[in-house]
Amino acid sequence: MKKETLYLFLTISIIVAFFIPFDSYALLTPQVYLTEIQLNKDTFEPNQEITGTVNLWNYENYVVSDLYFNFQLMGEDVDNVPTMAIDEKTGNEQFTLLAGEKKHKNFSYRLPNNLPNGKLKLKVQIINSRGEGINWIYKEIIIVGGGRFLSIGNCWFLKEDLKFPTGTGVYYEPNAVPEVIFDIINYSSSSISAYPKIITYRRNSIEAVSEDKGGIVTFNPDDKKTQRLFLPKLERPESYLTAIRFYDSESNEPISNISYFRWIISGEDDAQILFVSSDKNSYEADEIAKIKVQITGPADPRVSVNSSDTEIKILDQNGKVVGEIKKETRFGELEIDVPIKSKVENPKIEVKITSNGKILDEYNFIVNSEQKTTEQIPFWQKDGFLTKFILFTILFIAVMIGFIYYFRNKKNKFLFILLAIFLGSLVFISNTSVVFSLVEVTEGCQDPHHGGMISEISISSPIPNLVINPGGSIPINGQVSVADCGNGLFFNKVTFYIKQDDNELEHMIDCCQRTIENCSLEGWYGCGCSVGCDNCYGATSLHYKACYPYTAVPTTGGWKIIKDENAVFCDQVKVLKTEGSNFIKLGECYPRDVLEHGPGTYIEYNQTPSVPSNLGFYGKARLYIQFSGLHASSTGLSEFMAGWSPQYAIKMGWGIWKWGIVYQDIYINKPPYTSSLSADSKYCVSEGIGRVDFKWIYNDEDVIDGNLDNQTQYNIQISEDQNFYNPIVDKYINQNVPPYNQGTSSVVVVQTPSSGLQIGYNKHYYWRIRVKDSNEAWSGWSGVNDFYTPSHPYPWPNFSSEQLPNTQRVKFTDETKFFDGNSGPRTWSWDFGDSTGSSLQNPVHFYSQSGSYLVKLHVVDSDGYSCPLEPRTISVSSTDLFNIPGWREIPPPIFNQGFLNTLFSQIFGFMPWSLLNI
């Protein structure tokens, strides 16, 4: 019995371990989606205002506050990704999105006075007050009436007599003076005099720390000039972003695109708070506020990563602290519980990072929502962990009681009931865990957080639970950033997979075939990746076209890059283990290196891979997005970059591989199908016109987010050949039908079909149907069915009636329209409504009494076709016999009556007056 008890206990323990959810560590931007955008128009002139609306959706279980619209006017697409920033403005209105909130929000953005003509893209982005981008959506517009514009390009840092790309994050010592060089071209037909503005921001383009103005330069039409400028001398260790833009010397309006230069002042005292979110916008006393904080460490990878203190304060509208906590943390994504002392609505949240008593960064904002949380939240939703613990304890005790009962009484029915309740409850508990739209896969060997460097991942599309049709396509738009903003990304590769959501997550393997179980066998630097990376995929920048083969030799300081004609540089360090599983690869792309124009800290990809039509599964699925690339770093950067320059031999350098795998939940739509098809003919619809009613049952097994997948449209084809080479009817009709209900379609039968839903008589037709669900998925064609139409239209019965003058006789005239060509006998059947009838075509009938009569007519043509005619009521009025004025029937006198009765009874055997009831 003890052995059996042990076995049962281990079984329950395994079940518990399987069902209890585990948290995933990731640095993902808050999952706020812009799902749809509409503008007041598509074509604009310079200086016009663009107004529009955008649909916002906060998929997080957290309140996302401190949000602003940021507008970027972009041009020069490369691989479907705009790369040139022509203009950028940030809106003034701050807004908040509650957990799970969907909002329809208006915006406005005024175009600059000077713009190039042609197609541009308006990028509507959500950022926080620190300039951190969260998500975005593009809308193409057309600019007319412009043309006065300067184009900045071919931008470089100048350092140590070498050129370095503007997006790599070139490192400088404190008080150094960075120098940049670029070309500027006047594509206008007139001369332009302009001066540059040099604005330097802390990390991103919100908090300016320096602004300088250069001298005026005159550009003639088609002039191309090379400009050299110096950036400001700064001391504080930090990641900086300098924006250079030219302004018209007369109007002081912007007249060029913006070129961004990423650079770093080396040092230890550097950390950034990227995002802060609260779980609610109001709290009760003694409640626990959950605050999510994302922090990145020093931009300089040579600086060791030390722990820091994160201090959080929650204040009410009067500035009173209602909750605070201070705890030692490391960089990355944190979830910190803050006890609340008193009730607060729309609180102010202050977050501070300190190290050795020195403030590294601060972030303060107010959770100011347009709506308040009014519903009372049950305790089991306030503290999910406590709820699960209590429920688990109760259920565990119940199961133990069941075990004792079973072993003592040898009856297992009660035990089975308890086990069923227990397992079902565990499923419930596991399903009540927090669901995030974008999840980073953390299995497999991880890159070390060297220097606090973390990859930050954003996905613009697909949105969570997007419904995908087999044979269709998936719009995938996202970006990968270096969260510390210190370095560029090279050899970039993004691969897309789709996998059925069967709760089986395979481990990842690296290029050394290591998995999470054997990460420490060789150490992180235990092998070099020199296979599977042909053709230098990822080297797609505008300026570095040469493709050199490399081998990556690991050292204690990073990777040593050595030229080797027999080896190539590896472009994928981590891959999904897809062999023997149901992963399906959709495609891959190689985004351009981070170089110029844009802020230079991220790579963006925009792909629309096709989904195989024969996936083999439907329902919940996952779209896996895998990124890998080289994070070019600080020390030795000039040597590393020289390897790409055509005028220098390859030298020693180093970099760190960045990689990440995330998945987005999607839904594979199962196409609908039809059943119970029938064709019902009706040839007594109208004069000379028939109709065929087609019917089917619409079937769809999808129930998405609790909603049925209705039929929205059908396509019917009717043809005289069963191959449907040239169908007479091929129509798409909108029709809303819930699953397992009947859909219908009607086709008119006429003498000579002209167009639309019309067919002809005396034909043999074939027909088929297909239906479309609410997610744009078509069913396959139904089986081919057939039907015949009669040789001609059915007769259309009609008659008229006329009471003859001075009599109770009625003349009936047949007015039936026949279509049989009088090729054979026809029949008429009259029912006059007084228990008499006739088979004549135009009978005359005597009604012995006046009144109303229900007359019926049934007509059959020479081919046996007939249509029913609704009975028609006629009225018959009384008339005087022989037309004698004032004549009426008067009974004979009694004596005459008696005499006649006696006479008739003796002769004929009856008395006529008795028959008349007189």
C-alpha positions, 0 to 999 in steps of 0.5 A: 500500500505504501508503494501504491501511495508513492506512485499515486503521489508522484503521478499527481506531482507530475500532473501539477508540474505539467499544468502550473504555468511558467513565466517567460522572460523577454524584452518586448515592447508593450503590445499596443496595436494600430489596427486600421488607419483612415485619412481625410484624403490621399493626395496633399500639397505642402503645408496642408493638414492631414486629419485621420482616425486610427484604431488602437488596441491594447492587448496587454493585461497592463495599463499603458500610459504616457502615450503620444502620437509620433508622425514620420513622413518617410520615403525611399523604400528598400525591400518594402521598408521606407528608409528616409525620414523626410519629416518628424513631429510628435503630437501634444496630446498624452493618452492612456489605454486601459488593459484590453481597451480598444479605442478609435482615436483622431489625429492631425499632422501638418505637412512641411512647406517644402516637400518632394513630389511623389508617393511618400508614406505617413508613419503613425507611431505610438511612443512614450514621452521618452521617445521609445517607439511602441508600434506603428502603421503606414499609410501611403500618400501622394504629394503634389505642388512641391519640388523645392527640396534638398536630399541628404545622403551618403552619411558617415562618421569620420574617426581615425581617418576612417568612415563609419556608418551612422547607425553603428553607434560610434564610441567617443571619450567624454568631451570628444568632438565627433565629426560627420560627413555627408552629401547634399543634392538639390534636385529642384529647378531653382537655387536654394540657400539653406543652413543646417540645424544640428540637434542632439537628443538623449537616446531618442528624439524627445529630450534635446540636450544640444542645438547648433546652427551652421552657416548658410550654403547656396545650392544651384539646381542639380548641385551636389556638395559634400558637407563636414560638420562637428557634433557637440562636445558632451561629457555625460556617458550616454547614448546620443542621437543627433539629427541634422536637417537643412532649413531655408534661409529666407523662410526658416522652414525645413527644406531637407530630409533628416539624417540621424547619427548614433554615437556614444560617450563611454562610461559606467553611469549609464542606464535607461528606463524604456517602458513602465506600465501599471496593471490598473488606473485606480487602486483600493487601500491594501491592494497590490499594484503590479508595475512592469518596468523595462530597463537596459544597461550601459551602452558601452559593452566594455562596462561590467553589468552591476546590479542597481536599485529600482525605486517606485513611488505611487502618488495621488493627485495631491502628491501624497505617496500612497505606495512605494518600494525599493529593491535591488534589480538587474537590467531587463524586464521586471514586475514589481509589487507595490503595496497601496496604503490608501485609495488612489485614482489616476495615480502618478508613477515615479520610477528611479534607477540608482547605483551607489547612491547616484541616479542613473535614470528617472521616469515620471508620468500620470496614469490619466485615463479617459475612463475609470475602472468602475467594476468591482474586481473579485479577489481571485482576479486581484491576486491570481497567484494567491487564488491558484495557491488556495484552490490548489491547496483545497483540491490537494486536500480533497484528493488526499481524502480520496486516496485515504478513502480508496485505500481503506475501503477499496472503492475507487468510484469516489477517487475517480470523481475527485481525480476528474475534478482535480484535473479539470480544475488544474486545467482551469487554473492553468488557463487563467494565467496571463496571456501575452500576445507576443512571447519570446522563446527562452529555451535553448542556449542564451547569449550572455547579457554582455554589457547589458545589451538586449534585443528589443522586439516589436511586431506591427503585424500580424495582430494577435489571433489574426485569422489566416486562410490556408493558401492565403498570406500573412502580413509580417511587419516588425523590427528588432532593436538593440535596446542599449542603442549603442551598436549597429546590426549586420548580417541580419536574417529573419525567418518565419515559421508556422506551427500548430498550437499543440502545446509542444514547444521544441527546444532550439539548437544553435549552430553547434547543435547545442540545446538547453540541456547541454549549454554548458558542455562546451561553454558559450565560446566553445565552437565557431559557426562556419557552416550553413551561411553561404553568400554572406546573407545579411550584407545588404547595405547600400554602401558595403557591396563586397562579400568576403568569406570569414571565419568567426573565432571566439576569444575572451573578448568577443568574436575575432573576425579573420578572412578565410577563403574557405569559410563564411561568416555565420548568419544564424546562431540560433535556429528552431529545432524543426526536424521531425516536428510540424514546423512549416517554414514560410520564408526568410528575408535579409534586412539591410544593415543599420546604416543611415537615414533612420535612427539607426538602432533597429532593423525593420522587415516587411514581408507577406509570405504565402501560407501553404494550402495543404497545412494539414491543420486548422484552429489555433496556431503560432507564427514563429519569427526568428531573428539573428544578426551581428551586433557590431560593438565598440572597442575595435570597431574601426578594425571591424569596419575596415574589413568591409571597406574596399580601401583597407585590408581586413583587420581584427575586430569583434562583435556579438551575435544577437538572436531572438525567437518570438511567436504570435498566436494566430488562427488557421481558418477552416474553410466552410463546406456545403451539404444537403443541396437541392434545386426546386423548380417553380414555373408558376411565378409570373406570366411566361416566367419560371424560377428555380430555387437552389438550397444548401446547408452552410457548414463551418466548424470555426468558433473564433473568440466565441463568434460563429463564422457566418457565410457572407457570400456565395458563388453560383454557376449554371452551365450547359456543360458539366465542366463549366467551361462557359457558364451561363450564370456565374454570380457572386451574391452577398448573403449572411447565413449562420453555420448549419442553416440554409442558404438559398439562391433563385434563378429566373427561367425565361424564354431567352436568357439575357443577363444576370441570374437567368436561364432558358426553357427546354434545357438540361443544366448543371449547377454548383455552388461554393460559399465564403465565410466571414474570414474570406475563406471560400469552400470548394465547389460542391458536387455537380448537380443537374436539372431540366427546364420544361419545353416552354413556360407554363400556361398563365390562367386568367378569366373574366366574367359578365352577367348578361342583361336582364338575366341571372346568366353569367358569361365566363371568358377564358383569358389564359395565355398559352405557350405551347403553340396550340400543338395539341388538345387543351383542357379547361375545368370550371367550378362555378361555386354552386356545385356545378361546373363545365369543361367548355373554354368559354361557358355561360352559366345560369345562377338560380339565385342571386348572391356571391359565388367562388369560381375556380378555373383549372387549365392544362395545356397540350403538354400537360402543364398547368398553373393554379389560379386563385379562386375568384369571387363573383356577385350575381344580382337578381332580375325580373322574369320576362322583364315585366315591370314590377312583376313578382311571384304571387301564390295562387288562392287557396281554393285554386291550390286545393283544386290543383293539388287534388287534380295533380295527386290523382293524375301524377301521384303528387301535389306540386304546391307541396314541392314549392312549400306553399 
